[in-house]
Amino acid sequence: MDKKVIFSGAQPSGKMTLGNYLGAIQNWTKLQDEYDCFYSVVDLHAITVPQVAKDLRANTIGLLAQYLACGLDPEKNTIFIQSHVSAHTELMWILNTMSYMGELSRMTQFKDKSQKNELNLNAGLFTYPVLMASDILLYQTDLVPVGQDQKQHLELARDLATRFNYKYSDTFKIPEPYIPKEVGRVMSLQEPIKKMSKSDENENAYILLIDDADTIKRKIKRSVTDSLGVISYNDEQAGIKNLLEIYSKLSNKTIEELVSMYEGKGYGVLKEDLSEVIIESLRPIREKYLDLLNNKDYLETVYANGANRAEKVARKTLRKVYKKVGLIERKFI
């Protein structure tokens, strides 16, 4: 039987956090034998906000290298750069003609971004979810790993697929959210009631996969705790709870074991030990990442092969769409 298809994309911000790793990418490596996985560096999404061209290029390559360093096998997964497959924007235009202004204006992320980018309130921010729908639907995706902040966008993709299928006959699969059995949610080191985010303005709030040992130690040392001085696992001690959860996920020790280990010990001891656990857990990723950045030829081969594979699947879908809406397929002479 054919494997089910999973699609996921991430913007090339240059920052991939410990939260991204434990919450998503660590699970992706477990999916590559069971599913047909498409992972895209969505650089077209990134330009809805101002970018410095050389930084965007570096960050795109950097994210690709981090994917590989985390264990994604380019032989088992289709890993590619979004702008290298023009079918994404071609399908987006067709779906734009079926998207309603009202439903796009209700998108929570558009509301948030329009408030933060009043001087850059461009059409791309408004139609961003339609491009995301195109990303997903092109590959006849069965499952999409989504966080809470992206559920609304997946719903739009489902609505557009259903709308197109009803008007023109079955063309797209209706994608479902992929919810892993174990979700590694990691909270901010500075505001532990919020999820760790790479967009946080406070660099001490997150740990990057490529942070060096001294940086990790500094960030953990500055992480928010409380004045109780007792290491226990409860919602009232959100900072300590977050540190214990990170420790547990990286060490394979249970929360109960950790609480017992640090009974009668201070927060400083816990932070020092946790720093070492994080450093050793991320060391192979950081080393592989730095090695890959020095092997540009290999990275070029990975994203070229990935784009070729993605293009074949995407074009197959796009040809069906063009035929059904009445567009004449181009002939090459």
C-alpha positions as CSV (number, residue, x, y, z in Angstrom):
1,M,0.0,0.0,0.0
2,D,1.1,3.6,-0.7
3,K,2.4,5.4,2.3
4,K,0.3,8.4,3.7
5,V,1.8,11.8,2.8
6,I,2.9,14.3,5.4
7,F,3.8,17.9,4.6
8,S,5.4,20.4,6.8
9,G,7.2,23.7,6.2
10,A,9.2,26.1,8.3
11,Q,10.3,29.7,7.5
12,P,14.1,30.3,7.2
13,S,14.5,32.6,10.2
14,G,17.9,31.2,10.9
15,K,16.7,30.1,14.4
16,M,15.6,26.6,15.3
17,T,15.0,26.3,19.0
18,L,15.1,23.4,21.5
19,G,11.3,23.8,21.5
20,N,11.1,23.2,17.7
21,Y,13.3,20.1,18.1
22,L,11.5,18.5,21.0
23,G,8.0,19.6,19.8
24,A,8.4,18.7,16.1
25,I,11.6,17.7,14.5
26,Q,12.5,14.9,16.9
27,N,9.2,13.3,15.9
28,W,9.8,13.9,12.2
29,T,12.8,11.6,12.3
30,K,10.5,8.8,13.6
31,L,8.1,9.3,10.7
32,Q,10.5,9.0,7.7
33,D,10.1,5.2,7.5
34,E,6.4,5.1,8.0
35,Y,5.2,8.1,5.8
36,D,6.1,9.8,2.5
37,C,7.3,13.1,4.0
38,F,7.7,16.4,2.3
39,Y,9.6,19.1,4.3
40,S,9.9,22.5,2.8
41,V,12.0,25.6,3.7
42,V,9.2,28.1,2.9
43,D,11.2,31.1,1.8
44,L,8.3,32.6,-0.1
45,H,6.4,32.9,3.2
46,A,9.3,34.7,4.7
47,I,9.3,37.7,2.4
48,T,5.9,38.8,3.6
49,V,8.0,40.8,6.1
50,P,11.1,42.8,5.1
51,Q,14.3,40.7,4.5
52,V,17.9,41.4,3.8
53,A,18.6,39.3,0.7
54,K,22.0,37.9,1.8
55,D,20.6,37.0,5.2
56,L,17.6,35.2,3.7
57,R,19.8,33.1,1.5
58,A,22.1,32.3,4.5
59,N,19.1,31.4,6.7
60,T,17.6,29.2,4.0
61,I,20.7,27.2,3.7
62,G,21.1,27.2,7.5
63,L,17.6,25.8,8.1
64,L,18.2,23.1,5.5
65,A,21.5,22.2,7.3
66,Q,19.7,22.0,10.6
67,Y,17.0,19.7,9.2
68,L,19.8,17.3,8.1
69,A,21.8,17.7,11.3
70,C,18.7,16.7,13.3
71,G,18.5,13.4,11.4
72,L,16.2,13.9,8.5
73,D,17.5,11.6,5.7
74,P,17.2,13.2,2.2
75,E,17.0,9.7,0.7
76,K,13.9,8.9,2.8
77,N,12.3,12.4,2.8
78,T,11.7,15.0,0.1
79,I,13.5,18.1,1.5
80,F,13.3,21.2,-0.7
81,I,13.2,25.0,-1.0
82,Q,9.7,26.3,-1.6
83,S,10.6,28.9,-4.3
84,H,12.3,26.2,-6.3
85,V,8.9,24.6,-7.1
86,S,6.9,27.3,-9.0
87,A,3.7,25.2,-8.8
88,H,3.2,26.6,-5.3
89,T,2.5,30.1,-6.5
90,E,0.7,28.9,-9.6
91,L,-1.8,26.9,-7.5
92,M,-2.0,29.8,-5.1
93,W,-3.3,32.1,-7.8
94,I,-6.1,29.7,-8.7
95,L,-7.1,29.2,-5.0
96,N,-7.0,33.0,-4.6
97,T,-9.9,33.2,-7.0
98,M,-11.9,30.8,-4.7
99,S,-10.9,32.5,-1.4
100,Y,-13.2,35.0,0.2
101,M,-12.0,38.3,1.6
102,G,-14.1,37.8,4.7
103,E,-12.5,34.4,5.6
104,L,-9.0,35.7,5.0
105,S,-9.6,38.8,7.1
106,R,-10.7,36.6,10.0
107,M,-7.3,34.8,10.2
108,T,-5.9,35.3,13.6
109,Q,-2.3,35.5,12.4
110,F,-3.3,38.2,9.9
111,K,-4.8,40.3,12.7
112,D,-1.7,39.9,14.8
113,K,0.8,40.6,12.0
114,S,-1.2,43.6,10.7
115,Q,-1.0,45.2,14.1
116,K,2.7,44.5,14.4
117,N,3.4,45.6,10.7
118,E,1.2,48.6,10.2
119,L,3.9,50.1,7.9
120,N,4.2,46.9,5.9
121,L,0.5,45.8,5.6
122,N,1.1,44.1,2.2
123,A,-1.2,41.8,0.2
124,G,1.2,38.9,0.9
125,L,0.3,39.0,4.6
126,F,-3.4,38.9,3.7
127,T,-3.1,36.0,1.2
128,Y,-0.4,34.1,3.2
129,P,-2.8,31.4,4.2
130,V,-3.7,30.7,0.6
131,L,-0.1,30.0,-0.2
132,M,0.1,27.7,2.8
133,A,-3.0,25.9,1.5
134,S,-1.3,25.5,-1.9
135,D,1.8,24.1,-0.2
136,I,-0.3,21.4,1.5
137,L,-2.7,20.5,-1.3
138,L,-0.1,20.2,-4.1
139,Y,1.3,17.0,-2.6
140,Q,-2.1,15.3,-2.0
141,T,-1.2,15.6,1.7
142,D,-2.9,13.3,4.2
143,L,-1.5,14.7,7.4
144,V,-0.1,18.1,8.5
145,P,1.8,18.5,11.8
146,V,0.3,21.7,13.2
147,G,0.5,23.7,16.4
148,Q,-2.3,25.6,17.9
149,D,-1.4,28.8,16.0
150,Q,-1.7,27.0,12.6
151,K,-4.9,25.1,13.0
152,Q,-6.9,27.9,11.5
153,H,-4.7,27.9,8.4
154,L,-5.2,24.1,8.0
155,E,-8.9,24.6,8.3
156,L,-8.7,27.0,5.3
157,A,-6.8,24.5,3.3
158,R,-9.5,21.9,4.0
159,D,-12.2,24.4,3.1
160,L,-10.5,25.3,-0.2
161,A,-10.0,21.7,-1.1
162,T,-13.6,20.9,-0.4
163,R,-14.8,23.9,-2.3
164,F,-12.7,23.0,-5.3
165,N,-13.7,19.4,-5.3
166,Y,-17.4,20.3,-5.0
167,K,-17.1,22.7,-8.0
168,Y,-14.9,20.7,-10.3
169,S,-15.0,17.0,-9.0
170,D,-12.6,15.3,-6.7
171,T,-9.1,16.7,-7.1
172,F,-7.5,17.2,-3.7
173,K,-7.3,15.1,-0.7
174,I,-8.7,16.7,2.4
175,P,-5.8,17.0,4.8
176,E,-6.0,16.1,8.5
177,P,-4.0,17.4,11.4
178,Y,-1.2,15.2,12.6
179,I,-1.1,15.0,16.4
180,P,1.8,13.0,17.7
181,K,1.2,10.7,20.6
182,E,3.8,12.5,22.6
183,V,4.0,16.3,22.2
184,G,7.2,17.8,23.6
185,R,5.9,21.3,24.4
186,V,8.7,23.5,25.7
187,M,8.0,26.8,27.4
188,S,9.9,30.1,27.4
189,L,12.8,30.3,29.8
190,Q,11.8,33.8,30.8
191,E,8.0,33.5,30.7
192,P,7.3,29.9,31.4
193,I,3.5,30.3,30.8
194,K,4.3,31.0,27.1
195,K,5.6,28.5,24.5
196,M,9.3,28.9,23.7
197,S,9.4,30.9,20.4
198,K,12.2,31.8,18.1
199,S,10.5,35.2,17.5
200,D,10.8,36.2,21.2
201,E,12.6,39.5,21.5
202,N,14.4,38.3,24.6
203,E,17.2,35.9,23.4
204,N,17.4,34.5,26.9
205,A,13.9,33.1,26.5
206,Y,15.0,30.3,24.1
207,I,17.8,27.9,23.4
208,L,18.9,27.5,19.8
209,L,20.0,24.2,18.4
210,I,23.2,25.8,17.3
211,D,24.0,27.7,20.6
212,D,27.4,27.0,22.0
213,A,28.0,25.6,25.5
214,D,28.7,29.0,27.1
215,T,25.5,30.5,25.7
216,I,23.4,27.5,26.9
217,K,24.9,27.8,30.4
218,R,24.2,31.5,30.5
219,K,20.6,31.1,29.3
220,I,19.7,28.3,31.7
221,K,21.4,30.2,34.6
222,R,19.2,33.2,33.8
223,S,16.0,31.2,33.4
224,V,13.1,32.3,35.6
225,T,12.3,30.2,38.7
226,D,10.7,31.3,41.9
227,S,11.5,32.1,45.6
228,L,10.3,28.9,47.1
229,G,13.6,27.1,46.8
230,V,12.0,23.6,46.6
231,I,12.3,21.5,43.4
232,S,8.9,20.0,42.8
233,Y,6.6,19.6,39.8
234,N,3.5,21.7,39.9
235,D,1.8,24.5,38.0
236,E,2.5,27.1,40.7
237,Q,6.2,26.6,40.0
238,A,6.0,27.0,36.2
239,G,9.7,27.8,35.7
240,I,10.9,24.8,37.6
241,K,8.2,22.6,36.0
242,N,9.5,23.7,32.5
243,L,13.2,22.9,33.4
244,L,12.2,19.5,34.8
245,E,10.2,18.7,31.6
246,I,13.2,19.7,29.4
247,Y,15.5,17.6,31.6
248,S,13.2,14.6,31.4
249,K,12.8,14.7,27.6
250,L,16.5,14.9,27.0
251,S,17.6,12.4,29.7
252,N,14.9,9.8,29.5
253,K,14.5,10.1,33.3
254,T,11.0,10.5,34.6
255,I,9.8,13.6,36.4
256,E,9.5,11.6,39.6
257,E,13.1,10.4,39.3
258,L,14.3,13.9,38.8
259,V,12.3,15.4,41.7
260,S,13.7,12.6,43.9
261,M,17.3,13.2,42.6
262,Y,17.2,16.9,43.5
263,E,15.3,16.7,46.8
264,G,17.0,19.1,49.2
265,K,19.2,20.6,46.5
266,G,19.0,24.2,45.3
267,Y,17.9,25.6,41.9
268,G,21.5,26.3,41.0
269,V,22.5,22.6,41.1
270,L,19.5,21.7,38.9
271,K,20.3,24.4,36.4
272,E,24.0,23.5,36.2
273,D,23.2,19.8,35.6
274,L,20.5,20.6,33.1
275,S,22.9,22.8,31.2
276,E,25.2,19.9,30.7
277,V,22.4,17.6,29.6
278,I,21.3,20.1,27.0
279,I,24.9,20.8,25.8
280,E,25.6,17.1,25.4
281,S,22.2,16.4,23.7
282,L,22.7,19.2,21.2
283,R,26.5,18.7,20.6
284,P,26.1,16.2,17.7
285,I,23.5,18.4,16.1
286,R,25.7,21.5,16.3
287,E,28.8,19.7,15.1
288,K,26.9,18.1,12.1
289,Y,25.4,21.5,11.3
290,L,28.8,23.3,11.2
291,D,30.2,20.4,9.1
292,L,27.3,20.7,6.6
293,L,27.8,24.4,6.2
294,N,31.3,23.7,5.0
295,N,30.0,21.3,2.4
296,K,27.9,23.5,0.2
297,D,28.1,21.1,-2.8
298,Y,26.4,18.5,-0.8
299,L,23.7,20.9,0.4
300,E,23.1,22.0,-3.2
301,T,22.7,18.4,-4.2
302,V,20.1,17.8,-1.5
303,Y,17.9,20.8,-2.3
304,A,18.2,20.2,-6.1
305,N,17.2,16.5,-5.8
306,G,14.5,17.5,-3.4
307,A,13.1,20.1,-5.7
308,N,13.1,17.7,-8.6
309,R,11.1,15.1,-6.6
310,A,8.7,17.7,-5.3
311,E,8.2,19.2,-8.8
312,K,7.1,15.8,-10.3
313,V,4.4,15.4,-7.6
314,A,3.3,19.0,-7.7
315,R,3.1,19.2,-11.5
316,K,0.9,16.1,-11.5
317,T,-1.6,17.8,-9.2
318,L,-1.4,21.2,-11.0
319,R,-2.1,19.6,-14.4
320,K,-5.3,18.2,-13.1
321,V,-6.2,21.6,-11.7
322,Y,-5.5,23.4,-14.9
323,K,-7.5,21.0,-16.9
324,K,-10.5,21.3,-14.6
325,V,-10.6,25.1,-14.5
326,G,-10.2,25.3,-18.3
327,L,-6.6,26.4,-18.7
328,I,-4.6,25.0,-21.7
329,E,-1.5,23.1,-20.7
330,R,1.7,24.4,-22.2
331,K,3.3,22.3,-24.9
332,F,7.1,22.3,-25.2
333,I,8.4,22.2,-28.8
